[in-house]
Amino acid sequence: MNKYIKIILTLILVFLLFVIRAFSAKLFYDPLIEYFKNDYLYTKMPEIDIWHLMVDMLFRYILNSIITLGIIWVLFERKDYLKFTGFFLMTAFMVLIVIFVLLLRNQFENGYLLPFYIRRFIIHPLFLLLLLPAFYFQKLSNR
């Protein structure tokens, strides 16, 4: 793939990640946003429709994952990287969502930091920031 096409496609995909982030309040149900913005140390947790929250988190995770896979394909063009990323993202979601639901059912009795960061890994494409340097290093070490 042409270098300029790669740059343009990567910029478009990164822009899509920004669009998802910019419109997240309108597109997704997440009462925890306001909870974590305010005095979460001193207030009770808001009423949460757990199923609605989980479905919206799944939808957001899928959107971010598709864009993540697109970015990795555009930058590296290797099927093995795509397969690994897809498997990694699916496994990570299953593990993180189970832990998050358990913490949510306990209303964060064990503290708020763990659910806060687990939620962050689910709703933001942070795994992209971990995988890109790893794949780049792998590419350099294979030369």
GROMACS elastic network, one bead per residue, 0.5 to 0.9 nm:
[ bonds ]
;  ai    aj funct       b0    kb
    1     4     6  0.85512   500
    1     5     6  0.68848   500
    1     6     6  0.67056   500
    1    74     6  0.82015   500
    1    77     6  0.85739   500
    2     5     6  0.52656   500
    2     6     6  0.62886   500
    2     7     6  0.88119   500
    3     6     6  0.51354   500
    3     7     6  0.63666   500
    3     8     6  0.88002   500
    4     7     6  0.50696   500
    4     8     6  0.61850   500
    4     9     6  0.85425   500
    5     8     6  0.51118   500
    5     9     6  0.59906   500
    5    10     6  0.83717   500
    5    74     6  0.89379   500
    6     9     6  0.52195   500
    6    10     6  0.59560   500
    6    11     6  0.84843   500
    6    74     6  0.59117   500
    6    75     6  0.66491   500
    7    10     6  0.51572   500
    7    11     6  0.61155   500
    7    12     6  0.86115   500
    7    74     6  0.86266   500
    7    75     6  0.85139   500
    8    11     6  0.51365   500
    8    12     6  0.61803   500
    8    13     6  0.86787   500
    9    12     6  0.50416   500
    9    13     6  0.61768   500
    9    14     6  0.85767   500
    9    70     6  0.88652   500
    9    71     6  0.79556   500
    9    74     6  0.71080   500
   10    13     6  0.51332   500
   10    14     6  0.61046   500
   10    15     6  0.84491   500
   10    70     6  0.82358   500
   10    71     6  0.58346   500
   10    72     6  0.89591   500
   10    74     6  0.67397   500
   10    75     6  0.75138   500
   11    14     6  0.50833   500
   11    15     6  0.59880   500
   11    16     6  0.85814   500
   12    16     6  0.62705   500
   12    17     6  0.88406   500
   13    17     6  0.65074   500
   13    18     6  0.88405   500
   13    67     6  0.61203   500
   13    68     6  0.81390   500
   13    70     6  0.72621   500
   13    71     6  0.64928   500
   14    17     6  0.50594   500
   14    18     6  0.64872   500
   14    19     6  0.87676   500
   14    67     6  0.79272   500
   14    68     6  0.88065   500
   14    71     6  0.78684   500
   15    19     6  0.62368   500
   15    20     6  0.87495   500
   16    20     6  0.62531   500
   16    21     6  0.85845   500
   16    64     6  0.88840   500
   16    67     6  0.75996   500
   17    20     6  0.52067   500
   17    21     6  0.63113   500
   17    22     6  0.86319   500
   17    63     6  0.86340   500
   17    64     6  0.67501   500
   17    67     6  0.72163   500
   17    68     6  0.87733   500
   17   124     6  0.88131   500
   17   125     6  0.80017   500
   18    22     6  0.59556   500
   18    23     6  0.86070   500
   19    23     6  0.61335   500
   19    24     6  0.82190   500
   20    23     6  0.54650   500
   20    24     6  0.57417   500
   20    27     6  0.83778   500
   20    60     6  0.80277   500
   20    63     6  0.82094   500
   20    64     6  0.80470   500
   21    24     6  0.51456   500
   21    25     6  0.82606   500
   21   124     6  0.79915   500
   22    25     6  0.76336   500
   22    26     6  0.88160   500
   23    26     6  0.54241   500
   23    27     6  0.60530   500
   23    28     6  0.83476   500
   24    27     6  0.50497   500
   24    28     6  0.55053   500
   24    29     6  0.83849   500
   24    30     6  0.88253   500
   24    60     6  0.85028   500
   25    28     6  0.58227   500
   25    29     6  0.72222   500
   25    30     6  0.75346   500
   25    33     6  0.86448   500
   26    29     6  0.79391   500
   27    56     6  0.85191   500
   28    53     6  0.81208   500
   28    56     6  0.55843   500
   28    57     6  0.76223   500
   28    59     6  0.85577   500
   28    60     6  0.76419   500
   29    52     6  0.69870   500
   29    53     6  0.58703   500
   29    55     6  0.89638   500
   29    56     6  0.61732   500
   29    57     6  0.82026   500
   30    33     6  0.59911   500
   30    34     6  0.83237   500
   30    48     6  0.84796   500
   30    52     6  0.87886   500
   30    53     6  0.61299   500
   30    56     6  0.79629   500
   30    57     6  0.82699   500
   31    34     6  0.60278   500
   31    35     6  0.66894   500
   31    46     6  0.70301   500
   31    47     6  0.80945   500
   31    48     6  0.68480   500
   31    53     6  0.83152   500
   32    36     6  0.59740   500
   32    37     6  0.83466   500
   32    45     6  0.82018   500
   32    46     6  0.76499   500
   32    48     6  0.84074   500
   32   116     6  0.89169   500
   33    36     6  0.54649   500
   33    37     6  0.61785   500
   33    38     6  0.87971   500
   34    38     6  0.61636   500
   34    40     6  0.88513   500
   35    38     6  0.55562   500
   35    39     6  0.71618   500
   35    40     6  0.55904   500
   35    43     6  0.82394   500
   35    44     6  0.87398   500
   35    45     6  0.69932   500
   35    46     6  0.71852   500
   36    39     6  0.71813   500
   36    40     6  0.55369   500
   36    41     6  0.87874   500
   36   112     6  0.89454   500
   36   116     6  0.78002   500
   37    40     6  0.74388   500
   38    41     6  0.85467   500
   38    43     6  0.85812   500
   39    42     6  0.55552   500
   39    43     6  0.60716   500
   40    43     6  0.53083   500
   40    44     6  0.73048   500
   40    45     6  0.76059   500
   40   112     6  0.82075   500
   41    44     6  0.83437   500
   41   112     6  0.80680   500
   43    46     6  0.86645   500
   44   107     6  0.87655   500
   45    48     6  0.82422   500
   45   107     6  0.68408   500
   45   108     6  0.85178   500
   48    51     6  0.87518   500
   48    52     6  0.83814   500
   48    53     6  0.74940   500
   49    52     6  0.54243   500
   49    53     6  0.61614   500
   49    54     6  0.86671   500
   50    53     6  0.50584   500
   50    54     6  0.60400   500
   50    55     6  0.85926   500
   50   101     6  0.78848   500
   50   104     6  0.82314   500
   50   105     6  0.86778   500
   51    54     6  0.50654   500
   51    55     6  0.61033   500
   51    56     6  0.85354   500
   52    55     6  0.52631   500
   52    56     6  0.61934   500
   52    57     6  0.85163   500
   53    56     6  0.52521   500
   53    57     6  0.60223   500
   53    58     6  0.85253   500
   54    57     6  0.50039   500
   54    58     6  0.60128   500
   54    59     6  0.85351   500
   54    97     6  0.79022   500
   54   101     6  0.83212   500
   55    58     6  0.50465   500
   55    59     6  0.61503   500
   55    60     6  0.86100   500
   56    60     6  0.61027   500
   56    61     6  0.84207   500
   57    60     6  0.51120   500
   57    61     6  0.59634   500
   57    62     6  0.85048   500
   57    97     6  0.89092   500
   57   119     6  0.86898   500
   57   122     6  0.69101   500
   57   123     6  0.62402   500
   58    62     6  0.60605   500
   58    63     6  0.86244   500
   58    93     6  0.82781   500
   58    97     6  0.88147   500
   58   122     6  0.80865   500
   58   123     6  0.84188   500
   59    62     6  0.51266   500
   59    63     6  0.62813   500
   59    64     6  0.86747   500
   60    63     6  0.51416   500
   60    64     6  0.61766   500
   60    65     6  0.84414   500
   60   122     6  0.81815   500
   60   123     6  0.62050   500
   60   124     6  0.83233   500
   61    64     6  0.51379   500
   61    65     6  0.59031   500
   61    66     6  0.85581   500
   61    89     6  0.89568   500
   61    93     6  0.79588   500
   61   122     6  0.60704   500
   61   123     6  0.58401   500
   61   124     6  0.75121   500
   61   125     6  0.77881   500
   62    66     6  0.60867   500
   62    67     6  0.86079   500
   63    66     6  0.52936   500
   63    67     6  0.64032   500
   63    68     6  0.85809   500
   64    67     6  0.52194   500
   64    68     6  0.60027   500
   64    69     6  0.86109   500
   64   123     6  0.80214   500
   64   124     6  0.72228   500
   64   125     6  0.57870   500
   65    69     6  0.60539   500
   65    70     6  0.84559   500
   65    85     6  0.88778   500
   65    86     6  0.78790   500
   65    89     6  0.70594   500
   65    90     6  0.89981   500
   65   125     6  0.72286   500
   65   128     6  0.86135   500
   66    69     6  0.51275   500
   66    70     6  0.61959   500
   66    71     6  0.87304   500
   66    86     6  0.89409   500
   67    71     6  0.61871   500
   67    72     6  0.86206   500
   67   125     6  0.89393   500
   68    71     6  0.51499   500
   68    72     6  0.62389   500
   68    73     6  0.85760   500
   68    85     6  0.85648   500
   68   125     6  0.72593   500
   68   127     6  0.84393   500
   68   128     6  0.60475   500
   69    72     6  0.51434   500
   69    73     6  0.60758   500
   69    74     6  0.85816   500
   69    81     6  0.89496   500
   69    82     6  0.62824   500
   69    85     6  0.70489   500
   69    86     6  0.72865   500
   69   128     6  0.87190   500
   70    73     6  0.50970   500
   70    74     6  0.60960   500
   70    75     6  0.85710   500
   70    82     6  0.87562   500
   71    74     6  0.51558   500
   71    75     6  0.61100   500
   71    76     6  0.84609   500
   71   128     6  0.86500   500
   72    75     6  0.52550   500
   72    76     6  0.58643   500
   72    77     6  0.72598   500
   72    78     6  0.83187   500
   72    81     6  0.74598   500
   72    82     6  0.69669   500
   72    85     6  0.84659   500
   72   128     6  0.83543   500
   72   131     6  0.86134   500
   72   132     6  0.72348   500
   72   135     6  0.86678   500
   73    76     6  0.54088   500
   73    78     6  0.64645   500
   73    79     6  0.77014   500
   73    81     6  0.78684   500
   73    82     6  0.66881   500
   74    77     6  0.57748   500
   75    78     6  0.88856   500
   75   132     6  0.89485   500
   76    79     6  0.88782   500
   76    81     6  0.78388   500
   76   135     6  0.80547   500
   76   136     6  0.82575   500
   76   139     6  0.84261   500
   77    81     6  0.81470   500
   77    82     6  0.84598   500
   78    81     6  0.54634   500
   78    82     6  0.66124   500
   78    83     6  0.89230   500
   79    83     6  0.61052   500
   79    84     6  0.85338   500
   80    83     6  0.50545   500
   80    84     6  0.60853   500
   80    85     6  0.84494   500
   81    84     6  0.51730   500
   81    85     6  0.60057   500
   81    86     6  0.84834   500
   81   135     6  0.75076   500
   82    85     6  0.50679   500
   82    86     6  0.59768   500
   82    87     6  0.84891   500
   83    86     6  0.51573   500
   83    87     6  0.61232   500
   83    88     6  0.84063   500
   84    87     6  0.52016   500
   84    88     6  0.59077   500
   84    89     6  0.84677   500
   85    89     6  0.59367   500
   85    90     6  0.84864   500
   85   131     6  0.77980   500
   86    89     6  0.52038   500
   86    90     6  0.61714   500
   86    91     6  0.85521   500
   87    90     6  0.52299   500
   87    91     6  0.60719   500
   87    92     6  0.84168   500
   88    91     6  0.52195   500
   88    92     6  0.59216   500
   88    93     6  0.84945   500
   89    92     6  0.50934   500
   89    93     6  0.60757   500
   89    94     6  0.86411   500
   89   127     6  0.77977   500
   90    93     6  0.52361   500
   90    94     6  0.63000   500
   90    95     6  0.87559   500
   91    94     6  0.52360   500
   91    95     6  0.62646   500
   91    96     6  0.85102   500
   92    95     6  0.52752   500
   92    96     6  0.59024   500
   92    97     6  0.83377   500
   92   122     6  0.86521   500
   93    96     6  0.51417   500
   93    97     6  0.57725   500
   93    98     6  0.83551   500
   93   121     6  0.87560   500
   93   122     6  0.67975   500
   94    97     6  0.54613   500
   94    98     6  0.62816   500
   94    99     6  0.87644   500
   95    98     6  0.54745   500
   95    99     6  0.64157   500
   95   100     6  0.86710   500
   96    99     6  0.52172   500
   96   100     6  0.59791   500
   96   101     6  0.85851   500
   96   118     6  0.63314   500
   96   119     6  0.81491   500
   96   121     6  0.81002   500
   96   122     6  0.72502   500
   97   101     6  0.60128   500
   97   102     6  0.85040   500
   97   118     6  0.81211   500
   97   119     6  0.83786   500
   97   122     6  0.76788   500
   98   101     6  0.52810   500
   98   102     6  0.62720   500
   98   103     6  0.86775   500
   99   102     6  0.51920   500
   99   103     6  0.62134   500
   99   104     6  0.85326   500
   99   115     6  0.82193   500
   99   118     6  0.81247   500
  100   103     6  0.51081   500
  100   104     6  0.59661   500
  100   105     6  0.85697   500
  100   114     6  0.85790   500
  100   115     6  0.59552   500
  100   118     6  0.65843   500
  100   119     6  0.71104   500
  101   105     6  0.60547   500
  101   106     6  0.85859   500
  102   105     6  0.52157   500
  102   106     6  0.64364   500
  102   107     6  0.87184   500
  102   108     6  0.89640   500
  103   106     6  0.51288   500
  103   107     6  0.62358   500
  103   108     6  0.54083   500
  103   109     6  0.77240   500
  103   110     6  0.79575   500
  103   114     6  0.85151   500
  103   115     6  0.65568   500
  104   108     6  0.59586   500
  104   109     6  0.89100   500
  104   115     6  0.76652   500
  105   108     6  0.77347   500
  106   109     6  0.57898   500
  106   110     6  0.80921   500
  107   110     6  0.84618   500
  107   111     6  0.89732   500
  107   112     6  0.89598   500
  108   111     6  0.53215   500
  108   112     6  0.55849   500
  108   113     6  0.88247   500
  108   114     6  0.85918   500
  108   115     6  0.71463   500
  109   112     6  0.77621   500
  110   114     6  0.85947   500
  111   114     6  0.69818   500
  111   115     6  0.79714   500
  112   115     6  0.57033   500
  112   116     6  0.59956   500
  112   117     6  0.87604   500
  113   116     6  0.50022   500
  113   117     6  0.62004   500
  113   118     6  0.85062   500
  114   117     6  0.53979   500
  114   118     6  0.60608   500
  114   119     6  0.84858   500
  115   119     6  0.58870   500
  115   120     6  0.84071   500
  116   119     6  0.52896   500
  116   120     6  0.63164   500
  116   121     6  0.89550   500
  117   121     6  0.62983   500
  117   122     6  0.86422   500
  118   121     6  0.51837   500
  118   122     6  0.63635   500
  118   123     6  0.88212   500
  119   122     6  0.50564   500
  119   123     6  0.61314   500
  119   124     6  0.83131   500
  120   123     6  0.53596   500
  120   124     6  0.56729   500
  120   125     6  0.85895   500
  120   126     6  0.79125   500
  121   124     6  0.55990   500
  121   125     6  0.68909   500
  121   126     6  0.58631   500
  121   127     6  0.73368   500
  122   125     6  0.75458   500
  122   126     6  0.83206   500
  123   126     6  0.86338   500
  124   127     6  0.82876   500
  125   128     6  0.56488   500
  125   129     6  0.74422   500
  126   129     6  0.52775   500
  126   130     6  0.67840   500
  126   131     6  0.89327   500
  127   131     6  0.60342   500
  127   132     6  0.85118   500
  128   131     6  0.51311   500
  128   132     6  0.59168   500
  128   133     6  0.88409   500
  129   132     6  0.57807   500
  129   133     6  0.71676   500
  130   133     6  0.62714   500
  130   134     6  0.66565   500
  131   134     6  0.50093   500
  131   135     6  0.60392   500
  131   136     6  0.84462   500
  132   135     6  0.52922   500
  132   136     6  0.60820   500
  132   137     6  0.85601   500
  133   137     6  0.59767   500
  133   138     6  0.84300   500
  134   137     6  0.51680   500
  134   138     6  0.61521   500
  134   139     6  0.86051   500
  135   139     6  0.60515   500
  135   140     6  0.85927   500
  136   140     6  0.62315   500
  136   141     6  0.86117   500
  137   140     6  0.50648   500
  137   141     6  0.60716   500
  137   142     6  0.85970   500
  138   141     6  0.51502   500
  138   142     6  0.62014   500
  138   143     6  0.89663   500
  139   142     6  0.53355   500
  139   143     6  0.68190   500
  140   143     6  0.55688   500
